[in-house]
Amino acid sequence: MKIKKLRLDPNWQERLAAIGFGYHSIDNIPFWVDDYYYEISNQQADTIYKATAELWEMCLEAVAYIIENKAYERFQIPNFIIPHIEESWEMDVPSIYGRFDFAYDPAHNTLKMLEFNADTPTSLFETGIVQWHWKNHYFPALTDQFNSIHEQLIGSWEALKPHLTGQTLYFSCLKETLEDLTNIEYLRDTAMQAGIDTQLIYTDDIGWNGSHFVDLEGKAIQSIFKLYPWEWMVKEDFGQCITQDIFKAQWIEPSWKMLLSNKAILPILWQLFPNHPHLLASYFEEQEHLLNFVKKPILSREGANVAMYYKNELIYATDGDYGDEGFIYQELASLHKEDTGYAIIGSWLIGQEPCGISFRESDMPITTDKSRFIPHIIK
């Protein structure tokens, strides 16, 4: 697994804009890296695939454990939504995707799970579409890529289609969020290719008529894919309405995914699978024996309010609005480092199947919303 350089395509921005990638740069600083990439081997791709599949099964066991043992106290989940979580699990409400973030340590050839973005992971469009076009531009007749995301999305929607309620599957994100809108429209496009009738509705425009959720025309919303976190939804004014909905709308991702998108799942996994080779030791309280660790708010997003300690000394920290909900303490991982920065691997799971990876790179060993996206090839 190593970085390789390219001669930059002088028209790279126009090329990306032509496929609908409108946020390739942030404040004129490239978010998308076009002139270097990660080269991985087939063996490394196979290791990531197997680790993703194994961890997914472990996560499902962890959800079953939490629900069976009513072990919700560390998750900061409101009591009113717990029956909804349990029902969504028991009824096997449709789920479409998630992304594991991995730290790869080349010195010891280890792959460690940092967290699971189980509810609203983004960068799906970059992973499934943009880096595939990038590969075909620079390597038109050569190499492969760990990337079957597009085909897997369509196949997953086709499998879910008979289980959807209502005639229309709504897709929702907040207004004026170009990245979220791009990802949601990509997902909607794959659903339409699977033969599903869809409609875009902004989260801000979802209505409640006293008994069920409605769109702007007053039509009932019975199935909806939302790029909006569950932990935000249940704190909104309409959060209580979710449990009062006479149609029991299908929310995709389902509410049981709240348990996996919450960093409280990390100590639970360590408790259930101690010393597993793909897990980092994780705890709800600071440990005397853990000198090198990361302190993470359980609901933090995009690397906010993360503190990194080495020999009990603070070495890195990020700002943000999280922390009141509590923290977990996770063993410090060794990240892959090149001259260009620190990198983590995002491994996508769609329809129960590992099907693609992405690399995010940062100048410091904490990944944030400003971290660069690096494409890859298998060779």
Phi, psi and chi 1 to 4 in degrees:
 res  aa     phi    psi   chi1   chi2   chi3   chi4
   1 MET       -  110.6 -170.2  175.2  -65.5      -
   2 LYS  -151.0  158.4   53.6 -171.3  175.0 -178.1
   3 ILE   -81.9  138.4  -77.3  -77.6      -      -
   4 LYS  -126.4  141.3  -67.8  -67.9 -170.0   72.9
   5 LYS   -97.2  154.9  -60.2  -67.3 -178.7   70.7
   6 LEU  -131.8  159.5  -70.5  167.9      -      -
   7 ARG   -79.7  122.2  178.3  173.9  -66.9  179.7
   8 LEU   -64.6  131.5 -177.9   64.2      -      -
   9 ASP   -66.9  118.1  172.5   11.5      -      -
  10 PRO   -62.7  -18.4   21.9  -32.2      -      -
  11 ASN  -105.8   26.3  -60.9  -46.8      -      -
  12 TRP   -62.9  -36.2   70.1  -84.2      -      -
  13 GLN   -68.4  -41.6  -67.3  173.6  -47.4      -
  14 GLU   -66.3  -38.3  -69.6   82.6   -2.4      -
  15 ARG   -61.7  -42.0 -167.8 -174.9   78.4 -116.8
  16 LEU   -71.9  -39.8  -63.2 -179.8      -      -
  17 ALA   -62.0  -32.0      -      -      -      -
  18 ALA   -66.6  -22.3      -      -      -      -
  19 ILE  -103.3   13.5   58.5  171.9      -      -
  20 GLY    89.5   16.2      -      -      -      -
  21 PHE   -95.1   91.1 -169.7   26.5      -      -
  22 GLY   -93.7   -0.4      -      -      -      -
  23 TYR  -124.7   38.1   51.9   96.2      -      -
  24 HIS   -67.6  -16.9   52.0   68.1      -      -
  25 SER  -134.1  147.6  -58.3      -      -      -
  26 ILE  -122.2  115.6  -58.2  171.9      -      -
  27 ASP    54.6   43.2  -62.7  -31.9      -      -
  28 ASN    66.4   11.0  -65.5  -41.4      -      -
  29 ILE  -105.7  123.9  -61.1  173.1      -      -
  30 PRO   -58.4  125.3  -25.1   35.0      -      -
  31 PHE   -85.8  -37.9  161.2   71.9      -      -
  32 TRP   -91.9  130.4  168.1  -90.0      -      -
  33 VAL   -98.9  120.6  172.5      -      -      -
  34 ASP  -102.9  -19.4 -152.7   68.3      -      -
  35 ASP  -108.5    9.5   59.9  -15.3      -      -
  36 TYR  -151.5  164.7   62.4   87.2      -      -
  37 TYR  -156.3  167.7   60.1   95.4      -      -
  38 TYR   -96.9  133.2  -89.4   92.6      -      -
  39 GLU  -106.7  123.8 -179.7 -177.6  -79.4      -
  40 ILE  -122.8  161.4   68.2  172.0      -      -
  41 SER   -92.9  164.8   66.5      -      -      -
  42 ASN   -60.5  -36.4  -82.2  -60.8      -      -
  43 GLN   -64.4  -42.1 -177.4  179.4    8.3      -
  44 GLN   -65.8  -40.4  -71.5  166.8  -28.2      -
  45 ALA   -61.6  -40.5      -      -      -      -
  46 ASP   -65.8  -37.7 -170.1   53.3      -      -
  47 THR   -63.2  -43.5  -63.0      -      -      -
  48 ILE   -64.3  -42.3  -62.9  168.6      -      -
  49 TYR   -58.7  -50.8  179.8   98.2      -      -
  50 LYS   -65.1  -40.2  -69.6  178.3  178.0  176.9
  51 ALA   -63.8  -41.3      -      -      -      -
  52 THR   -63.3  -45.5  -56.8      -      -      -
  53 ALA   -64.0  -42.1      -      -      -      -
  54 GLU   -67.4  -43.9 -175.4  174.3    1.6      -
  55 LEU   -66.3  -33.8  -75.0  164.2      -      -
  56 TRP   -61.4  -45.2  173.0 -120.4      -      -
  57 GLU   -62.5  -38.8  -68.4  -58.3  -41.0      -
  58 MET   -64.6  -39.0  -68.6  160.3   57.1      -
  59 CYS   -64.2  -40.7  -76.8      -      -      -
  60 LEU   -64.0  -39.1  -66.3  178.2      -      -
  61 GLU   -63.0  -37.8  -71.8 -173.4   43.5      -
  62 ALA   -66.8  -40.5      -      -      -      -
  63 VAL   -61.7  -45.5  172.2      -      -      -
  64 ALA   -60.0  -40.7      -      -      -      -
  65 TYR   -62.7  -46.2  168.1   83.8      -      -
  66 ILE   -62.1  -45.6  -65.8  163.5      -      -
  67 ILE   -67.8  -43.8  -69.8  175.0      -      -
  68 GLU   -65.5  -32.6  -71.5  168.1    9.7      -
  69 ASN  -102.9    6.5  -68.1  -83.6      -      -
  70 LYS    51.2   41.7  -54.0  -68.7 -175.7 -178.6
  71 ALA   -91.0   59.2      -      -      -      -
  72 TYR   -96.5   -8.1  -57.9  106.9      -      -
  73 GLU   -61.3  -28.8   65.5  -85.4    4.8      -
  74 ARG   -87.3   -7.6  -62.9  -75.7 -167.2  167.4
  75 PHE   -91.2   -8.4  -73.3   79.6      -      -
  76 GLN    54.9   41.7  -66.6  -65.0  -51.8      -
  77 ILE   -98.5  127.6  -67.3  173.1      -      -
  78 PRO   -58.0  142.4  -21.4   31.5      -      -
  79 ASN   -60.3  -33.3  -72.1  -27.4      -      -
  80 PHE   -64.6  -25.4   81.4   87.0      -      -
  81 ILE   -92.0   -9.7 -159.2   65.8      -      -
  82 ILE   -61.1  -44.6  -71.2  175.1      -      -
  83 PRO   -59.1  -34.2  -25.3   36.0      -      -
  84 HIS   -66.6  -41.7 -168.2  -84.1      -      -
  85 ILE   -58.8  -48.4  -69.7  172.9      -      -
  86 GLU   -65.4  -39.4  -65.6  175.6  -12.7      -
  87 GLU   -68.0  -40.0 -176.2  176.6    4.7      -
  88 SER   -63.7  -32.1   73.1      -      -      -
  89 TRP   -72.8  -47.7  173.9 -104.9      -      -
  90 GLU   -65.8  -34.8  -68.0  162.1    3.8      -
  91 MET   -87.3   -1.5  -61.0  -62.8  -66.9      -
  92 ASP    53.4   50.2 -162.9   20.4      -      -
  93 VAL   -57.6  137.7  173.6      -      -      -
  94 PRO   -53.8  138.6  -27.0   35.0      -      -
  95 SER  -128.6  143.8  168.6      -      -      -
  96 ILE  -115.1  -36.1 -164.7   76.1      -      -
  97 TYR  -159.5  172.1   73.2  158.5      -      -
  98 GLY  -173.0  166.5      -      -      -      -
  99 ARG  -139.2  120.9 -169.9 -168.2   73.5 -126.2
 100 PHE   -83.8  138.8  -72.1   97.7      -      -
 101 ASP  -104.7  127.3  -75.4  -16.3      -      -
 102 PHE  -117.5  146.4  -72.9  122.1      -      -
 103 ALA  -103.1  127.1      -      -      -      -
 104 TYR  -109.1  125.5  172.9   66.4      -      -
 105 ASP  -109.1  101.6  179.1    2.9      -      -
 106 PRO   -65.6  -27.4   22.5  -31.3      -      -
 107 ALA   -63.9  -35.1      -      -      -      -
 108 HIS  -115.0    2.5  -58.5   94.4      -      -
 109 ASN    52.7   47.9 -165.2   33.2      -      -
 110 THR  -114.3  149.7   57.5      -      -      -
 111 LEU  -125.0  114.1 -166.3   67.5      -      -
 112 LYS  -118.2  134.9  -60.1  -74.0 -171.4  178.2
 113 MET   -74.8  123.3  171.5 -172.1  166.2      -
 114 LEU   -85.5  -44.6  -62.9  168.9      -      -
 115 GLU  -170.9  172.1   59.3 -168.7   54.3      -
 116 PHE  -120.8  117.0 -174.4   28.1      -      -
 117 ASN   -87.4   87.5  -58.8  -83.0      -      -
 118 ALA   -95.9  -14.6      -      -      -      -
 119 ASP  -109.7  -58.7 -175.8   17.3      -      -
 120 THR  -130.3   53.1   57.9      -      -      -
 121 PRO   -69.3  137.5   26.0  -33.5      -      -
 122 THR  -109.2 -174.5   50.0      -      -      -
 123 SER    77.7   13.8   77.4      -      -      -
 124 LEU   -66.1  -41.2 -172.4   66.5      -      -
 125 PHE   -64.3  -44.0  179.8   69.7      -      -
 126 GLU   -61.2  -41.4  -62.9   94.3  -65.4      -
 127 THR   -72.5  -47.8  -52.5      -      -      -
 128 GLY   -79.9  -35.0      -      -      -      -
 129 ILE  -111.9  -54.7  -65.6  -63.5      -      -
 130 VAL   -65.0  -46.2 -177.5      -      -      -
 131 GLN   -72.3  -22.7   71.5  170.1  -17.0      -
 132 TRP   -70.5  -42.8 -176.4 -103.7      -      -
 133 HIS   -63.6  -38.5  -81.2  -92.3      -      -
 134 TRP   -59.3  -46.5  169.9   90.9      -      -
 135 LYS   -59.9  -44.9 -177.4 -167.2   80.0   69.8
 136 ASN   -68.6  -24.4  -69.7  -23.8      -      -
 137 HIS   -75.3  -48.9  175.6   79.2      -      -
 138 TYR   -88.0  -27.3  -74.9  106.0      -      -
 139 PHE  -131.1   66.8  -55.2   98.7      -      -
 140 PRO   -65.0  -27.3   22.7  -34.1      -      -
 141 ALA  -128.2   21.8      -      -      -      -
 142 LEU  -144.6  152.6 -175.7   67.3      -      -
 143 THR    70.5  171.9   73.1      -      -      -
 144 ASP  -131.7  179.6 -161.8    2.0      -      -
 145 GLN  -146.8  142.7 -164.2  172.3   74.8      -
 146 PHE   -77.7   86.3 -173.9  172.6      -      -
 147 ASN  -166.3   92.1 -172.3    3.2      -      -
 148 SER  -120.7   30.0   59.0      -      -      -
 149 ILE   -60.5  -46.0  -77.9  175.1      -      -
 150 HIS   -61.1  -49.3 -170.0   74.9      -      -
 151 GLU   -64.9  -37.8  -62.5   81.4    2.0      -
 152 GLN   -68.8  -36.1 -168.6   67.1   21.9      -
 153 LEU   -62.0  -48.9  -82.8  171.1      -      -
 154 ILE   -61.5  -44.8  -64.6  171.9      -      -
 155 GLY   -62.3  -36.9      -      -      -      -
 156 SER   -69.3  -41.6  -64.1      -      -      -
 157 TRP   -63.1  -39.2  -71.5  124.0      -      -
 158 GLU   -60.9  -40.2  -71.9  173.9  -17.3      -
 159 ALA   -69.1  -33.0      -      -      -      -
 160 LEU   -82.1  -22.4  -70.8 -179.8      -      -
 161 LYS   -50.0  -45.9 -175.7  179.9  177.0 -178.7
 162 PRO   -66.5  -17.0  -17.4   30.8      -      -
 163 HIS   -99.6   -1.9  -54.4  -73.9      -      -
 164 LEU   -79.5  145.1  -63.4  173.1      -      -
 165 THR  -100.9  152.6   56.9      -      -      -
 166 GLY    78.7  169.1      -      -      -      -
 167 GLN   -88.5  -18.0  -63.3 -178.0  -18.2      -
 168 THR  -128.1  135.1  -59.9      -      -      -
 169 LEU   -98.8  115.0  174.1   60.3      -      -
 170 TYR   -83.8  148.9  -70.4   82.7      -      -
 171 PHE  -124.3  131.8  -76.6   78.8      -      -
 172 SER  -137.7  140.9 -177.8      -      -      -
 173 CYS  -152.0  172.5   68.4      -      -      -
 174 LEU   -70.5  154.3  -70.0  174.0      -      -
 175 LYS   -69.0  154.7  -66.9  179.3 -180.0  177.5
 176 GLU    58.6   37.4  -60.4  176.8   -3.3      -
 177 THR  -126.7   90.9   54.4      -      -      -
 178 LEU   -59.5  -42.7  179.4   59.2      -      -
 179 GLU   -63.3  -47.3 -179.9 -179.7   -1.1      -
 180 ASP   -63.8  -41.9  -73.7    1.2      -      -
 181 LEU   -64.0  -41.1  179.7   60.1      -      -
 182 THR   -61.5  -44.9  -58.1      -      -      -
 183 ASN   -67.2  -39.7  -82.6  -88.4      -      -
 184 ILE   -70.2  -37.2 -152.3   80.2      -      -
 185 GLU   -70.0  -31.9  -74.7  -73.0   54.8      -
 186 TYR   -65.5  -45.9  171.8   50.7      -      -
 187 LEU   -60.9  -40.9  -79.0  158.2      -      -
 188 ARG   -64.2  -38.6 -170.7  163.0   79.5   97.9
 189 ASP   -63.1  -41.6  178.2   68.8      -      -
 190 THR   -67.7  -33.5   58.3      -      -      -
 191 ALA   -66.4  -40.0      -      -      -      -
 192 MET   -65.4  -37.5  -72.4 -170.0  -70.3      -
 193 GLN   -65.1  -22.6  -69.8 -174.3   54.1      -
 194 ALA   -86.4    3.6      -      -      -      -
 195 GLY    87.4   18.7      -      -      -      -
 196 ILE   -96.0  135.7  -64.1  172.8      -      -
 197 ASP   -76.4  126.1 -179.5   61.5      -      -
 198 THR  -128.3  164.5   73.0      -      -      -
 199 GLN  -153.7  136.3 -175.4  172.2  -37.5      -
 200 LEU   -84.8  132.4  174.3   68.6      -      -
 201 ILE  -139.9  129.1 -176.6  168.7      -      -
 202 TYR   -69.9  144.1  -70.3  111.1      -      -
 203 THR   -53.9  -37.7  -53.3      -      -      -
 204 ASP   -61.8  -22.6  -37.8   54.2      -      -
 205 ASP  -100.4   -0.3  -67.8  -26.8      -      -
 206 ILE   -69.4  129.7  -64.0  172.6      -      -
 207 GLY  -109.8  167.0      -      -      -      -
 208 TRP  -132.8  122.3  174.2 -103.4      -      -
 209 ASN  -100.8   12.7   72.8   -7.7      -      -
 210 GLY   106.7  -19.9      -      -      -      -
 211 SER  -137.2  -21.3   64.0      -      -      -
 212 HIS  -160.1  167.0   57.4  -88.0      -      -
 213 PHE   -80.5  144.7  -65.7  100.6      -      -
 214 VAL  -135.2  158.4  -65.9      -      -      -
 215 ASP   -89.2 -171.5   63.9   14.4      -      -
 216 LEU   -66.6  -19.8  -72.7  170.3      -      -
 217 GLU   -96.4    4.6  -62.8  177.7   -7.8      -
 218 GLY    84.5    6.9      -      -      -      -
 219 LYS   -79.1  144.3  -64.1  178.2 -178.6  176.6
 220 ALA   -66.4  136.2      -      -      -      -
 221 ILE   -98.0  113.3  -64.7  174.6      -      -
 222 GLN  -112.8  -20.1  -63.0 -175.1   54.5      -
 223 SER  -140.0  129.8  -68.8      -      -      -
 224 ILE  -149.5  129.1  179.2  167.2      -      -
 225 PHE   -94.4  126.8 -177.7   96.7      -      -
 226 LYS  -123.9  133.0   46.5  117.3 -162.4  124.3
 227 LEU  -100.2   63.8 -159.4   60.3      -      -
 228 TYR  -151.1  124.9 -167.8   69.6      -      -
 229 PRO   -64.8  141.4  -19.0   31.1      -      -
 230 TRP   -60.1  -38.6  -92.2  105.8      -      -
 231 GLU   -66.0  -23.1   67.3  -94.5   22.3      -
 232 TRP   -80.0  -42.3  -65.1    0.6      -      -
 233 MET   -56.7  -45.4  -73.9  175.1   62.0      -
 234 VAL   -73.3   -9.5  -64.0      -      -      -
 235 LYS  -100.2   -6.4  -68.2 -178.5  179.3  178.6
 236 GLU   -75.4  163.9  -58.5  -82.9   -6.7      -
 237 ASP   -59.0  -36.9  -69.0  -20.2      -      -
 238 PHE   -84.3    0.7   73.7   80.6      -      -
 239 GLY   -56.4  -42.0      -      -      -      -
 240 GLN   -63.2  -26.0  -62.0  -84.3  -12.1      -
 241 CYS   -66.7  -24.4  -58.8      -      -      -
 242 ILE   -56.7  -39.0  -65.2  168.7      -      -
 243 THR   -85.5   -7.4   61.0      -      -      -
 244 GLN  -102.4   -2.8  -58.8  165.3   12.9      -
 245 ASP   -66.2  119.0 -179.5    7.0      -      -
 246 ILE   -68.4  -24.7   61.3  169.0      -      -
 247 PHE   -88.6   -9.0  -73.1  123.3      -      -
 248 LYS    48.3   60.3  -64.5 -172.8  175.3 -178.9
 249 ALA   -50.9  140.4      -      -      -      -
 250 GLN   -78.9  117.7  -67.4  174.1  -32.4      -
 251 TRP  -101.6  123.9  -66.0   90.9      -      -
 252 ILE  -117.5  118.1  -52.4  173.4      -      -
 253 GLU   -72.7  151.1  -64.9  -63.8  -59.3      -
 254 PRO   -69.9  163.5   25.2  -34.1      -      -
 255 SER   -67.3  -22.1   58.1      -      -      -
 256 TRP   -66.3  -17.6   63.9  -98.4      -      -
 257 LYS   -67.7  -15.5  -78.3  -68.0 -157.6   71.7
 258 MET   -56.0  -32.7  -68.1  176.3   71.4      -
 259 LEU   -70.8  -32.0  -59.0  174.8      -      -
 260 LEU   -89.7  -25.8  -65.5  178.4      -      -
 261 SER   -82.7   -7.5   62.6      -      -      -
 262 ASN   -93.0  132.3 -172.1  -50.2      -      -
 263 LYS   -69.5   -7.8  -68.2  176.0 -175.0   61.6
 264 ALA   -63.8  -17.4      -      -      -      -
 265 ILE   -67.8  -23.6 -164.7   64.2      -      -
 266 LEU   -66.5  -48.4  -60.6  172.3      -      -
 267 PRO   -64.1  -31.4  -23.1   34.6      -      -
 268 ILE   -64.2  -45.2  -61.3  -70.7      -      -
 269 LEU   -61.1  -42.3  -75.3  167.6      -      -
 270 TRP   -65.1  -35.6 -174.8 -110.3      -      -
 271 GLN   -65.9  -42.0  172.6 -170.3  -26.7      -
 272 LEU   -79.0  -31.6  -64.3  176.3      -      -
 273 PHE  -130.3   63.1  -53.8   98.0      -      -
 274 PRO   -61.5  138.0   22.4  -32.9      -      -
 275 ASN    64.7   20.6  -58.8  -51.7      -      -
 276 HIS   -64.1  138.0 -171.4  -80.3      -      -
 277 PRO   -62.7  -19.4   18.9  -31.5      -      -
 278 HIS  -103.2    6.2  -66.4  -48.8      -      -
 279 LEU  -109.6  150.0  -67.0  179.3      -      -
 280 LEU   -99.8  139.3  -66.8  161.9      -      -
 281 ALA   -55.8  129.1      -      -      -      -
 282 SER  -139.7  142.4  -59.5      -      -      -
 283 TYR  -143.6  160.2  -52.5   92.0      -      -
 284 PHE   -86.6  -18.4  -73.2  113.1      -      -
 285 GLU  -124.4  153.3  -79.1   82.4   29.7      -
 286 GLU   -62.4  139.4 -166.9  169.7  -15.2      -
 287 GLN  -112.4  135.0  -55.5  -68.2  -52.0      -
 288 GLU   -62.5  -35.2  -72.4 -173.7    7.5      -
 289 HIS   -78.0  -13.2   73.4  -85.1      -      -
 290 LEU   -96.0   93.8 -158.9   62.8      -      -
 291 LEU   -86.2  -29.9  -57.7 -179.9      -      -
 292 ASN  -112.7  110.2  -52.8  -35.9      -      -
 293 PHE  -154.6  168.1   62.8   93.0      -      -
 294 VAL  -121.2  132.3  179.2      -      -      -
 295 LYS  -101.4  118.3 -178.9 -178.8  178.2 -177.5
 296 LYS  -124.3  131.3  -61.1  179.3  176.3  179.2
 297 PRO   -63.9  142.7  -18.7   31.7      -      -
 298 ILE   -67.8  -21.2   64.9  169.4      -      -
 299 LEU  -113.5   11.1  -61.9  177.9      -      -
 300 SER   -61.6  145.3  171.7      -      -      -
 301 ARG  -126.4  144.6  -54.1 -179.7   70.4   82.5
 302 GLU    55.6   38.0  -61.4  177.5  -32.0      -
 303 GLY    75.3   15.2      -      -      -      -
 304 ALA   -75.4  142.2      -      -      -      -
 305 ASN    57.4   33.4  -60.8  101.8      -      -
 306 VAL   -95.0  134.8  170.7      -      -      -
 307 ALA  -121.4  133.4      -      -      -      -
 308 MET  -115.4  130.7 -174.5  174.3  -70.5      -
 309 TYR  -121.6  138.3  -67.5   81.3      -      -
 310 TYR  -127.7  122.5 -178.7   72.6      -      -
 311 LYS    52.5   42.9  -65.7 -176.2  177.5  179.1
 312 ASN    66.7   11.3  -90.2  -26.3      -      -
 313 GLU  -108.2  133.3  -64.4  -69.9  -28.6      -
 314 LEU   -66.8  125.5  180.0   65.7      -      -
 315 ILE  -115.9  -27.0   56.1  173.3      -      -
 316 TYR  -146.4  150.0  -70.3   99.5      -      -
 317 ALA  -156.4  148.6      -      -      -      -
 318 THR  -118.5  155.9   55.0      -      -      -
 319 ASP   -88.0  172.4  -62.9  -33.6      -      -
 320 GLY   157.0 -170.5      -      -      -      -
 321 ASP  -112.9   16.8  -60.4  -38.9      -      -
 322 TYR  -107.4  166.9  -59.9   93.6      -      -
 323 GLY   131.0  -30.1      -      -      -      -
 324 ASP   -62.8  -23.3  -69.1  -16.6      -      -
 325 GLU   -81.2   -7.8   71.8  -83.8   19.0      -
 326 GLY   108.9  169.3      -      -      -      -
 327 PHE  -129.7  162.5  -63.6   85.8      -      -
 328 ILE  -121.7  160.4   61.7  100.5      -      -
 329 TYR  -121.2  117.9  -59.6   83.5      -      -
 330 GLN  -120.0  136.8 -175.7 -176.9   57.8      -
 331 GLU   -49.3  136.6  174.2 -171.4   -3.2      -
 332 LEU   -69.7  127.8 -178.5   63.1      -      -
 333 ALA   -94.2  151.6      -      -      -      -
 334 SER   -88.6  119.5  -63.6      -      -      -
 335 LEU   -94.2  150.3  -62.8 -175.2      -      -
 336 HIS   -66.0  130.1 -174.3   87.4      -      -
 337 LYS  -128.0  130.9 -171.4  176.8 -173.1  -57.5
 338 GLU  -120.4  176.7  -60.7  -85.8   -7.6      -
 339 ASP   -60.0  -25.5  -67.8  -19.8      -      -
 340 THR   -82.7  -18.3   53.2      -      -      -
 341 GLY   146.6 -171.9      -      -      -      -
 342 TYR   -92.4  140.0  -62.9   88.2      -      -
 343 ALA  -127.8  143.9      -      -      -      -
 344 ILE  -120.5  159.2   66.4  167.2      -      -
 345 ILE  -106.6  128.6  -59.3  168.0      -      -
 346 GLY   -99.3  123.5      -      -      -      -
 347 SER  -116.0  118.3 -177.9      -      -      -
 348 TRP   -90.1  141.5  -71.2   87.7      -      -
 349 LEU  -122.8  120.7 -174.9  100.3      -      -
 350 ILE  -131.0  125.3  -64.1  172.6      -      -
 351 GLY    58.2   42.0      -      -      -      -
 352 GLN    72.6    6.3  -40.5  -69.9  -43.7      -
 353 GLU  -122.0  125.4 -177.0   78.6   15.8      -
 354 PRO   -63.3  131.6  -19.0   31.9      -      -
 355 CYS  -149.1   10.5   59.4      -      -      -
 356 GLY   174.4  154.6      -      -      -      -
 357 ILE  -132.2  158.5   63.4  170.2      -      -
 358 SER  -137.1  157.9   56.4      -      -      -
 359 PHE  -117.9  133.1  -73.9   85.9      -      -
 360 ARG  -117.1  136.2  -65.5  -67.1  -61.0  -85.0
 361 GLU  -125.5  138.8 -177.9 -174.5   77.8      -
 362 SER  -133.7  157.0  -50.7      -      -      -
 363 ASP   -75.8  -21.5  -64.4  -29.0      -      -
 364 MET  -122.4  163.7   64.1  173.4 -179.8      -
 365 PRO   -80.4   34.1   27.2  -33.4      -      -
 366 ILE  -130.2  123.8  -61.1  175.1      -      -
 367 THR   -83.5  130.7  -54.8      -      -      -
 368 THR  -127.4 -176.1   70.8      -      -      -
 369 ASP   -68.8  -12.5   57.6  -18.3      -      -
 370 LYS   -93.8   -3.2  -60.8  -65.6 -168.1  -63.1
 371 SER   -65.3  141.3  -62.2      -      -      -
 372 ARG   -76.3  150.5  -59.9  174.4  -71.6  -84.3
 373 PHE   -98.6  125.7 -171.7  105.0      -      -
 374 ILE  -114.9  125.1  -42.4  -64.5      -      -
 375 PRO   -74.3  173.3   26.4  -32.8      -      -
 376 HIS  -146.9  164.9   79.4  -81.1      -      -
 377 ILE  -137.8  161.4   60.9  167.8      -      -
 378 ILE  -106.2  129.5  -61.8  174.9      -      -
 379 LYS  -145.3      - -167.5  171.6 -178.7 -178.6
